[in-house]
Amino acid sequence: MKKLLPVLLIVCTVFCVHGQQASRTLTVKGKILDSATQSPLSYATVALQDAVTKSTVKATLSKDDGSFVLTVPGGKTYQLALAFVGYNSRVLPVSAVDTTIDLGNIMLAGASKQLAAVSISAVKPLIKQEVDRLTYNVQADPESQVITALDMMRKVPLLSVDGSDNIKLRGNSNYKILINGKESALMAGNPSDILKSMPASNIERIEVITTPPAKYDAEGLAGIINIITKKNAAQGYNGFVKANYNSVYGYQVNLRVTAKEGKLGYSGFVGTAEQRYVGAGFENYQQLYQPCSVVHYTNGYQLYR
């Protein structure tokens, strides 16, 4: 027992240190309101910036009730920048001592000169709302450098992505996805697979068009998702491999490859799967003696699949 004691002490120490490091995060939350009407401001841009470099570390949009929550690594000094079109921007200091900071209600006052307010904004607004569309500025989101285009879809208002990676627009699956305003063969199959392999850093902005042009009226679309990429970002090759194995039915492997050079594009899909048959054998023996001896014998295999 004496030899085991030092080992146990070392293990305990390692877990304690790990627990202290894992807890070093800073959570900032609050609610953004109109200073005149006290009504919540939804889709306002909220960003935590490094107080020294003024670079945005993490950004989000306020919810329908004006609330927001941001979590960033601790140990640094931050400032909270708020921006909303038509309102004066605000920058609030954030204490680096606490691990959770609730700023309560934060008031934004309407700007008398909208253009001037935008030009002096400390943070680029993440969204722009127009009569027929909502535009998400992907390049203004610092997380665009480390996540995929599909993950970015989860952050765009009016869009949702479920656990099976199915994209919905206002809860509806009847929509079109355009690339730079044009229909693309790359999105004709399963767009989630393509977006999963596309870096969000290649995208300039995502437009959610809630009032489609007249030429789409006959299709009864709920809307259009228009992905605007950086120049030449769609050029090149990419592939996606998906594999799964079931102990009863066997394996399945799918490969999707896309390529684009200039105005030419190609999308191909190939897959293979093992088809195991699941069933049970049966056997039947019957012998009759009257009026004469007759024997019936049958056997076989019944398939369930």
C-alpha positions in Angstrom: 0.0 0.0 0.0 2.9 2.4 0.7 4.1 2.1 -3.0 0.6 2.8 -4.4 0.1 6.0 -2.3 2.4 8.4 -4.4 0.8 7.2 -7.6 -2.7 8.0 -6.3 -1.7 11.5 -5.2 -0.3 12.3 -8.7 -3.5 11.2 -10.4 -5.6 13.3 -8.2 -3.4 16.3 -8.8 -3.7 15.9 -12.6 -7.5 15.9 -12.4 -7.6 18.9 -10.2 -5.4 21.0 -12.6 -7.5 19.8 -15.5 -10.7 20.9 -13.8 -9.3 24.4 -13.1 -8.3 24.9 -16.7 -11.7 23.7 -18.0 -13.5 26.2 -15.9 -11.7 29.3 -17.3 -14.4 30.6 -19.4 -16.3 33.9 -19.4 -20.1 34.1 -20.1 -21.7 37.4 -20.9 -25.4 37.7 -21.2 -28.0 40.5 -21.3 -31.0 41.9 -23.1 -31.1 44.7 -25.7 -34.0 47.1 -25.7 -35.1 50.2 -27.5 -34.4 53.1 -25.2 -37.6 55.0 -26.2 -40.2 52.2 -26.3 -38.5 49.6 -24.0 -39.3 47.0 -26.7 -36.8 44.2 -27.4 -34.5 44.5 -30.4 -34.1 41.2 -32.2 -31.3 40.3 -34.6 -29.0 43.0 -33.1 -25.3 42.2 -33.6 -23.5 41.4 -30.3 -19.8 40.9 -30.3 -17.1 40.3 -27.7 -13.9 42.0 -28.7 -10.3 41.8 -27.4 -10.0 45.1 -25.4 -6.4 45.5 -26.6 -6.5 44.6 -30.3 -10.2 45.5 -30.8 -10.6 42.3 -32.9 -13.8 40.3 -32.6 -13.5 37.0 -30.7 -17.1 35.9 -30.9 -20.3 37.3 -32.3 -24.0 36.5 -32.2 -27.4 37.9 -32.8 -30.0 38.8 -30.2 -33.1 36.6 -30.0 -36.7 37.6 -30.5 -36.9 38.8 -26.9 -33.6 40.8 -27.3 -31.6 38.4 -25.1 -28.1 37.1 -25.9 -25.5 34.8 -24.4 -21.8 34.7 -25.4 -19.1 32.4 -24.0 -15.4 33.0 -24.6 -12.1 31.8 -23.1 -11.4 33.6 -19.8 -8.2 35.2 -18.7 -8.4 38.2 -21.1 -10.0 41.6 -20.9 -12.9 42.1 -23.3 -15.3 44.8 -24.5 -18.9 44.2 -25.6 -19.8 45.9 -28.9 -23.5 46.3 -29.9 -24.7 47.4 -33.4 -28.1 47.6 -35.0 -29.1 49.5 -38.2 -30.9 52.7 -37.3 -29.5 52.9 -33.8 -26.3 54.3 -32.2 -23.7 51.7 -31.5 -22.5 51.0 -27.9 -19.3 49.6 -26.5 -19.3 48.4 -22.9 -16.3 47.3 -20.8 -16.4 43.7 -19.5 -14.7 42.7 -16.3 -12.2 39.8 -16.6 -12.6 38.9 -12.9 -16.0 37.2 -13.0 -16.9 34.0 -14.9 -20.5 35.0 -15.5 -21.6 38.6 -16.2 -25.3 39.5 -16.5 -25.5 43.0 -18.0 -29.3 43.1 -17.6 -31.2 45.5 -19.9 -29.0 47.4 -22.4 -30.6 50.4 -24.0 -29.9 51.4 -27.6 -31.0 54.9 -28.7 -32.2 55.6 -32.2 -29.7 57.4 -34.5 -30.6 60.7 -35.9 -28.3 60.1 -38.9 -28.3 56.5 -39.9 -25.3 56.7 -42.3 -23.1 58.3 -39.7 -24.0 55.7 -37.1 -23.1 52.9 -39.5 -19.7 54.5 -40.4 -18.5 54.8 -36.8 -19.8 51.4 -35.7 -17.2 49.5 -33.6 -18.4 46.1 -35.1 -19.7 45.1 -38.5 -23.4 44.1 -38.3 -24.0 40.4 -39.0 -27.3 40.9 -40.8 -29.0 43.3 -43.1 -32.8 43.3 -43.4 -34.5 44.4 -46.6 -38.1 44.2 -47.8 -37.7 40.8 -49.5 -34.7 39.3 -47.9 -32.4 38.9 -44.9 -28.6 38.9 -45.5 -26.1 37.3 -43.1 -22.6 38.7 -43.4 -20.5 35.6 -43.0 -17.1 37.4 -43.2 -18.1 39.5 -40.2 -18.5 36.4 -38.1 -15.1 35.3 -36.6 -16.3 31.7 -36.4 -16.4 31.5 -40.2 -12.7 30.7 -40.3 -13.1 27.4 -38.4 -16.6 26.0 -39.3 -18.2 24.6 -42.4 -20.9 26.2 -44.5 -23.5 23.8 -43.0 -22.6 24.9 -39.5 -22.9 28.5 -40.6 -26.5 27.8 -41.8 -27.4 27.0 -38.2 -26.6 30.6 -37.3 -28.6 32.3 -40.0 -32.0 33.6 -38.9 -35.0 31.9 -40.5 -32.9 28.8 -41.3 -32.6 25.7 -39.2 -30.6 22.4 -39.5 -31.9 19.3 -37.6 -29.9 16.4 -36.2 -30.0 14.6 -39.6 -28.5 17.7 -41.3 -31.7 18.6 -43.1 -32.0 22.3 -43.9 -35.3 24.1 -43.4 -36.4 27.6 -44.2 -39.0 28.8 -41.7 -39.7 25.1 -40.9 -40.4 24.3 -44.6 -38.4 22.0 -46.9 -39.7 23.5 -50.2 -37.0 26.0 -51.2 -34.2 26.4 -53.6 -30.4 26.9 -52.9 -28.6 29.1 -55.4 -24.9 29.7 -55.8 -24.2 33.3 -56.7 -27.7 33.8 -57.9 -27.7 30.8 -60.2 -29.0 27.2 -59.9 -26.1 24.8 -59.5 -25.9 21.1 -60.2 -23.8 20.7 -57.0 -27.0 21.4 -55.0 -29.3 19.2 -57.0 -28.7 16.1 -54.9 -28.1 16.3 -51.2 -27.0 19.9 -50.5 -26.1 19.1 -46.9 -23.3 16.9 -48.1 -21.8 19.6 -50.3 -22.2 22.3 -47.6 -20.6 20.0 -45.0 -17.4 19.9 -47.2 -17.4 23.6 -48.0 -15.5 25.9 -45.6 -17.5 28.9 -44.4 -14.5 31.1 -45.0 -15.2 30.7 -48.8 -18.6 32.5 -48.4 -19.1 36.2 -48.5 -22.7 36.2 -47.3 -25.9 34.1 -47.2 -29.1 35.7 -48.4 -32.5 34.3 -47.3 -35.0 35.6 -49.9 -38.5 35.4 -48.3 -40.3 36.7 -51.4 -39.0 34.7 -54.4 -39.0 36.3 -57.9 -42.1 35.9 -60.1 -40.5 33.1 -62.2 -40.6 30.8 -59.2 -44.3 31.4 -58.4 -45.4 28.2 -60.1 -43.1 26.1 -57.8 -44.8 27.5 -54.6 -41.4 28.0 -52.9 -41.2 29.0 -49.3 -38.1 31.0 -50.2 -34.6 31.0 -51.7 -31.2 30.5 -50.0 -28.6 32.4 -52.1 -25.0 31.6 -51.2 -22.6 34.3 -52.4 -19.1 33.0 -52.5 -15.8 34.7 -52.7 -14.4 35.2 -56.2 -13.0 31.8 -57.5 -14.0 30.2 -54.1 -16.2 27.6 -55.9 -13.4 26.5 -58.2 -11.5 23.3 -57.5 -12.4 19.8 -56.3 -13.9 18.3 -53.2 -15.2 14.9 -52.1 -17.3 13.5 -49.4 -17.2 9.9 -48.1 -19.9 8.4 -45.9 -19.8 4.9 -44.4 -21.8 2.9 -41.9 -22.0 -0.7 -40.7 -25.0 -2.6 -39.3 -24.3 -5.9 -37.5 -27.5 -7.3 -39.1 -27.7 -5.9 -42.6 -24.0 -5.2 -43.3 -22.0 -2.3 -44.5 -22.8 0.7 -46.8 -20.3 3.2 -48.4 -21.1 6.3 -50.4 -18.7 8.6 -52.3 -19.7 12.0 -53.7 -17.3 14.0 -55.8 -17.7 17.6 -57.1 -15.5 19.6 -59.4 -15.7 23.1 -60.9 -13.4 24.7 -63.5 -14.5 28.0 -65.0 -18.1 27.6 -66.2 -18.0 23.8 -66.2 -19.1 21.8 -63.1 -19.4 18.1 -62.3 -21.1 16.3 -59.6 -20.9 12.5 -59.2 -22.2 9.9 -56.7 -21.3 6.2 -56.3 -22.2 3.8 -53.5 -22.0 0.2 -52.6 -23.7 -1.9 -49.9 -23.9 -5.4 -48.6 -27.3 -7.0 -48.9 -27.6 -9.6 -46.2 -30.8 -11.7 -46.1 -32.3 -12.3 -42.7 -34.7 -15.2 -42.3 -35.3 -18.6 -40.8 -35.4 -22.2 -42.1 -38.4 -24.4 -41.8 -39.1 -28.2 -42.2 -42.3 -30.2 -42.3 -42.7 -34.0 -42.3 -46.1 -35.7 -42.6 -47.0 -39.4 -43.2 -50.5 -40.8 -43.9 -51.4 -44.5 -43.8 -54.9 -44.7 -45.2 -56.0 -45.6 -47.7 -52.3 -46.0 -48.6 -49.0 -45.0 -47.2 -48.1 -41.5 -48.3 -45.2 -39.4 -47.1 -45.0 -35.5 -47.4 -41.7 -33.8 -46.7 -41.0 -30.1 -47.3 -38.2 -27.8 -46.2 -37.1 -24.3 -47.1 -36.0 -20.8 -46.0 -38.3 -17.9 -45.4 -36.8 -14.4 -46.0 -37.7 -11.5 -43.8 -35.9 -9.1 -46.1 
